[in-house]
Amino acid sequence: MTTLYVRDVPVEVMATLKKRAAAEGKSLSAYVAAELGRSASRPTNTEIVERLRRLDRSEGPTSADILDALAQSRR
């Protein structure tokens, strides 16, 4: 484990974090560490786009198929 210091946290943010930590029966450090862990585990938009670009879509519908289905649904 390592230590992380965060400076210049607005008073309102700190108050909210303390309240949420208390509501979950956790210390502020444990609560913030868990929140950071959740945040770090989610992919960024860039990572999602990269994954989507790597997908093999050769078996899926073509652009023309999608446009035809869209046009038919609007009739």
PyMOL commands that set and color helices and strands:
alter all, ss='L'
color gray80, all
select helices_A, chain A and resi 11-23+28-41+45-54+63-73
alter helices_A, ss='H'
color red, helices_A
deselect
rebuild
show_as cartoon
